[in-house]
Amino acid sequence: MHELAIKDFNKAIKLNPKYAKAYCNRGLSYDALNSQNLAIKDYTKSLEIDPMLFEPFHNRGKSYVTKGLYDKGIQDLSQAIKLNPDHIDSYYNRAVAYYYKTDYDKALQDCDKVLSIDSTDSKALYLKDVITTKSKKTK
């Protein structure tokens, strides 16, 4: 399925090489195939064309976090949040990055922000519980 989507995005890009969203969406397909390096390349190209799109910042940030490049992920996710302050997934993914950096205070702040927007968000509730439990063990 994703391979077919990549072929379609390749066609769209060939027709219009300045189509930023095509690069971003092809990046999502690469991400789904666990090809983060290709995905990051496409998100970066998308941002070169239109640096005001929040989606490529969010998606590239997630890819960086997946690769263990937490500082780069936090930087991109923070930019995504600046462009779209109510995007729950950007806060959640940044919380994950902070968690892996063992910056539990910032991770909890982002979880709390998610929960202030949607108090039933199960991923944020679970991560907050994990962080709270882990930080109690390290004290």
HELIX and SHEET records of a PDB file:
HELIX    1   1 HIS A    2  LEU A   15  1                                  14    
HELIX    2   2 ALA A   20  ALA A   32  1                                  13    
HELIX    3   3 GLN A   36  ILE A   49  1                                  14    
HELIX    4   4 PHE A   54  THR A   66  1                                  13    
HELIX    5   5 TYR A   70  LEU A   83  1                                  14    
HELIX    6   6 ILE A   88  TYR A  100  1                                  13    
HELIX    7   7 TYR A  104  ILE A  117  1                                  14    
HELIX    8   8 SER A  122  LYS A  137  1                                  16    
END                                                                             
